[in-house]
């Protein structure tokens, strides 16, 4: 990881902030290839700087800015500004390094995120955001992908070929029936590395997947990672959501066994661990025989 920004990034951040930034420090962790730093800005206030480094991360920053440009709420970090360069965009936000980043999940943390998601769902999403059904139905049709080629899923060792053959018809019907459409603003990438907790409330970061849709979808996407980190089981967030359980488990089931495809290996490991919670959840919700791990 570069320990200092490129001259282009430093210049863009200075234009946004109104003066050159100093004391640049790289930020590690997370799952993006974007360049990330904190730096001292005007008045000695520390800020967070995120810059596109690839075509994918540049596009993601522009998508994220669509939310910051029009949505307001305590669930968002304070925005300093954005440089909309098509090839080197730069986003500057308040620095949340002093916030607490779960896990561990402490008393009241889950409720804080639930309150934030409820507030997000009550927000009026901009029409410029994609609609979940139109833009993300393919992502949540993962069991259809698995049905075409069982091998990547079975390579994970989370279920046997016999279990998959029995379960697939039910999983396919359920994911096809999952309701993605709705009027709510969705984050759609709710995970602990995108959640900062301060003052008993939650601030969500990384809004590039944001869309308009069914508010239960945010809870369904968060549920497996929360359970993986010692939080409540998915049913405690969504008591009756068999179709969404199928759609979310299919998302992870179709991706976790695939090659990295230019992404860090830890992305596939994260997907496998989330599938380890999502797959049993889908089985319970749909009344399927529990999947049994097999030797890898």
Residue pairs with C-beta under 8 A, 6 or more apart in sequence:
1 26
1 28
2 26
2 35
3 24
3 26
4 24
4 26
4 37
5 13
5 24
5 35
5 37
5 49
5 51
6 35
6 51
6 88
8 88
9 35
9 49
9 51
9 88
9 90
10 20
10 21
10 24
12 51
12 83
12 85
12 88
12 90
13 21
13 39
13 47
13 49
13 83
13 90
13 92
14 20
14 21
15 83
16 80
16 81
16 82
16 83
16 90
16 92
17 41
17 42
17 47
17 80
17 81
17 92
18 42
19 41
19 42
21 39
21 40
21 41
21 47
21 49
22 39
22 40
23 39
23 40
24 37
24 38
24 39
24 49
25 37
25 38
25 39
26 36
26 37
27 36
27 37
27 38
27 48
29 193
30 36
30 193
30 206
31 193
31 263
31 264
31 266
31 267
31 270
32 57
32 60
32 206
33 53
33 54
33 56
33 57
34 50
34 51
34 52
34 53
34 57
34 60
34 61
35 50
35 51
35 52
35 53
36 48
36 49
36 50
36 51
37 48
37 49
38 46
38 47
38 48
38 49
38 95
38 97
39 46
39 47
39 49
40 46
40 47
41 47
41 80
41 92
45 95
46 95
46 97
47 80
47 92
47 93
47 94
47 95
48 77
48 92
48 93
48 94
48 95
48 96
48 97
49 90
49 91
49 92
50 61
50 90
50 91
50 92
50 93
51 61
51 88
51 89
51 90
51 91
52 58
52 59
52 60
52 61
52 85
52 87
52 88
52 89
52 90
58 86
58 87
58 88
58 89
60 208
61 82
61 89
61 90
61 91
61 208
62 84
62 86
62 89
63 207
63 208
63 209
63 210
64 91
64 206
64 207
64 208
64 210
65 82
65 84
65 89
65 91
66 126
66 128
66 129
66 210
67 76
67 126
67 129
67 185
67 207
67 210
68 76
68 79
68 82
68 91
68 93
68 207
69 82
69 126
70 126
70 128
71 123
71 125
71 126
71 185
73 119
73 120
73 123
74 116
74 119
74 201
74 203
75 116
75 119
75 120
75 201
75 202
75 203
75 204
76 203
76 204
77 93
77 94
77 96
77 196
77 203
77 205
78 93
78 94
79 91
79 92
79 93
79 94
80 92
80 93
80 94
81 92
82 89
82 90
82 91
82 92
83 89
83 90
83 91
93 205
96 196
96 198
96 203
96 205
98 198
99 196
99 197
99 198
99 203
100 196
100 197
100 198
101 192
101 193
101 195
101 196
101 197
102 109
102 192
102 195
102 197
102 229
103 192
103 229
103 230
103 231
104 229
104 230
105 226
105 229
105 230
105 231
108 200
109 197
109 202
110 226
110 231
110 232
112 197
112 200
112 201
112 202
113 190
113 195
113 202
113 222
114 219
114 237
115 201
115 202
116 201
116 202
116 203
116 204
117 187
117 190
117 215
117 218
117 219
117 222
118 215
120 184
120 185
120 186
120 187
120 204
120 215
120 218
121 184
121 185
121 186
121 215
121 218
122 184
123 184
123 185
124 185
125 183
125 184
125 185
125 186
125 210
125 211
125 212
129 185
129 210
129 211
129 212
130 136
130 211
130 212
131 181
131 211
131 212
131 213
132 180
132 181
132 182
132 186
132 188
132 211
132 212
132 213
132 214
132 217
133 180
133 181
133 213
135 211
136 180
136 188
136 211
136 213
137 180
139 251
140 175
140 178
140 180
140 247
140 248
140 250
140 251
141 175
141 176
141 247
141 250
142 175
142 247
142 249
142 250
142 251
142 252
142 253
142 254
142 255
143 168
143 171
143 172
143 175
143 246
143 249
143 250
143 253
143 254
144 172
144 175
144 250
145 250
145 254
146 152
146 153
146 164
146 168
146 250
146 253
146 254
147 168
147 172
150 161
150 164
151 257
152 254
152 256
152 257
152 258
153 159
153 164
153 253
153 254
153 256
153 257
154 160
154 161
154 164
154 257
155 257
155 296
156 256
156 257
156 272
156 275
156 296
157 293
157 294
157 295
157 296
158 272
158 275
158 276
158 279
158 291
158 293
158 294
159 167
159 279
159 291
159 292
159 293
159 294
160 291
160 292
160 294
163 289
163 291
163 292
166 288
166 289
167 283
167 288
167 289
167 291
170 246
170 286
170 288
171 246
171 249
171 250
171 282
171 286
171 288
174 242
174 243
174 245
174 246
174 247
174 282
174 286
175 243
175 246
175 247
175 250
177 243
178 243
178 244
178 246
178 247
179 214
179 216
179 243
179 244
180 213
180 214
180 217
180 247
181 213
181 214
182 212
182 213
182 214
182 215
182 217
183 212
184 212
184 213
184 214
184 215
185 210
185 212
186 210
186 211
186 212
186 213
186 214
186 215
186 217
186 218
187 194
187 204
187 207
187 209
187 210
187 218
188 209
188 210
188 211
188 213
188 217
188 218
188 221
189 206
189 208
189 209
189 221
190 204
190 218
190 219
190 221
190 222
190 225
191 222
191 225
192 225
192 226
192 229
194 204
194 205
194 206
195 202
195 203
195 204
195 205
196 202
196 203
196 204
196 205
197 203
216 238
216 241
216 244
217 244
219 237
219 238
219 241
220 234
220 237
220 238
220 241
220 244
220 245
220 247
220 248
221 248
222 237
223 234
223 237
223 238
223 248
223 277
223 278
223 281
224 234
224 248
224 249
224 252
224 274
224 275
224 276
224 277
224 278
224 281
225 270
225 274
225 277
226 232
226 234
226 237
227 233
227 234
227 277
227 281
228 273
228 274
228 276
228 277
233 281
234 245
234 277
234 278
234 281
235 281
235 284
235 285
238 244
238 245
240 285
241 285
242 282
242 285
242 286
245 278
245 281
245 282
245 285
245 286
246 282
246 285
246 286
248 278
248 282
249 275
249 278
249 279
249 281
249 282
252 271
252 272
252 274
252 275
252 278
252 279
253 275
253 278
253 279
255 268
255 271
256 268
256 271
256 272
256 274
256 275
257 268
257 272
258 268
260 267
260 268
279 291
280 290
280 291
282 288
283 289
283 290
283 291
284 290
